[in-house]
Amino acid sequence: MGLRPLNVAKWLEFDEHVDDELALKTQLLRERYDDVVATLPGSEEAAAELVRELTANLESYHPTRSRAISDEHPIVAASRLVQEDLCLLERRDAWRLSAACVCFPSRWSLASKLGATLDEIHGPVPGYDDALAGPTNAFFDRLGAERSYWRLNWTLLDSPVLHQPRGARRPPSGALSDWFFRVERQTLRRLARSGAVVFTIRTYVAPATTLVREHPDFGEHLWRALASAPPAVQDYKGWRGVADRLADALRSG
Ligand code: HEM
């Protein structure tokens, strides 16, 4: 599962793109609300607890980021405070996605996942059923409010656009100079009162050429990860043939 313990002082990450990304959220909430927000009835209480938790965290660790709370569904109000996308899962018959504000999805549709279980959400992910479904459900049942976790997920795309709600996971077009390395830093926390689990997704995008130039080992590590991924994962992620194209680009400098 790739989970590591999270220091709550580092739950939320702000960088120099904060103003642009919050403005983009505002625009998406105005123009594409149904693409970026999904809520089940009854999710307001857990979302309000999330607002309180976020506000307290901002006051403690990012005091300059404290803001007034808008009068909307609290999952939306919470999302306007931070660069992260926010999801809430609540235990009903199973863990289900009950509320989310996801402005920067990596090629998946939020509406199609509302109310879905963890297994259903991950239906398209190769190997999830066999290797990850059991441990992930058990992890959600065991997760306590006192210990939080984070994990990373990454891919290569041919566009730096943050809002990518759908589209086939096809290999990136063009060459290394057209590619972007996209990383999701995800965190998982249990809310003490409602018992809901908060899943945050913080998306970072950097031009692949910059990373190859600035980090001498990056190209080779990337190549190894692409080349060693099982065929089903290569298909799912849109990585077929990409390792060979990367090797050519690295050789030709
Ligand atoms: C321990 C917790 C979790 C693990 C280990 C996990 C693992 C994974 C993995 C391996 C993938 C494939 C992604 C890739 O490599 O590109 C994935 C995709 C995804 N995950 Fe998770 N995940 C976790 C929690 C969650 C939660 C809580 C959500 C709630 C929204 C979520 C939503 C998704 C979505 C929407 C995708 C894309 C699915 C698609 O292609 O339609 N994940 N996850």
Residues whose N, C-alpha, C, O or C-beta is under 5 A from the ligand:
A	BS01	HEM	M1 C87 R107 W108 I121 P124 V125 T136 W154 F199
